[in-house]
Structure formats: C-alpha cells, structure tokens
Amino acid sequence: MKTTPFDPRFPQTNQAKHCYTRYNEFHKCQAENGEGAEECEPLAKFYRSICPTEWTEKWNEEREEGTWPGRY
C-alpha cells in the first residue's frame, strides 16, 4: 500500500492534523460527488494509510450519531 503523498501543509513528524484533514477531504468529496464516487477513492487510500484505525472508527461512529464536529 502506498502512503499519502507529501503535503507541505504538514511538514512536522506529528501527522495528526494531516490525518484529520485527509479524512475530511474524503468525506467532503463524497458529499459533493455522492457516496462511492470513484474520484474519492484516492482520498480514502490517503487517510487510511496515515490515520490510526481506532481514530477513524471513532470518527465514523460520531458521524453516524450526528456528533461529529466536522462539516462533512
């Protein structure tokens, strides 16, 4: 599996913000293009390669419950 490409917005070793941003970019893409949109798949691979599974599972649960603080 390839990891997310370098993003100059996140030059630090701590990639928590990078993970959060990639996760949100994926869900924004789906909101704009529909769930399962092919053009969103690279974004899904990016966040899955950099984010801890525990985080994304928690965020997905929050999105389902309507308590997710993000926009998408």
N, C-alpha and C positions, 0 to 999 in steps of 0.2 A: 504494500500500500504506500502510495506517495503521500507525503505530508503537505500541508498548506504552504503555498509559496511565501517567500519573504514579503513582509508588508512593512514599509518604512514607518508606518504609524505606531509600530510596536517593536522598537529596537532592543528593549530590555530582555533579560533572561526570563523574567516572570511573564508568562504568556496568558495570564488570566483575562486581561482585557481583550486580547486577541481572540481568545476562545469565545468570550461573550459576544463580541462584535460579529464573528463569523456565524455564530448560532442565530443571531438576529438578522443578519443578511440573508440567510437561508429562508427564514420564516417570512421575511419581507418579500422575497422573490416569490414564494408560494402564495402569499396574499395577493400579489399583483398578477401572477400568471396562472393561478389555480393549483390545487394540490396535485402533486405528481408531475408537475411540469418538468420536461426534460432539461430545460436550460438551468434549472435549480440544482440538478444533481451534482455538478462540481462543487457547489457551495456546501452541500450536505457532506461530501467527502472531506472538505476542508475542516469543517467543525468537528466531524467525527474523528479526524486524525489528531486533533490538538486538544480537544476537551476530554476531561475525565468522564467516564460513563456515568458515574454517580451524579455528577452535576447535571448532565443532560437529561437523565431520568427524572431528577427532581424538577428541573425546569419544565419538562413535558407534563408532569403531574400538575404543576402550578398553572400551566396554560389550560389544561383540561378543566381545572377547578375554577378558572377565572381569576386567580390571584397573582398571575404573572405580572410583574411591574413593567415589563417592556411593552412596546407599542404593538408588536406583531405576535 
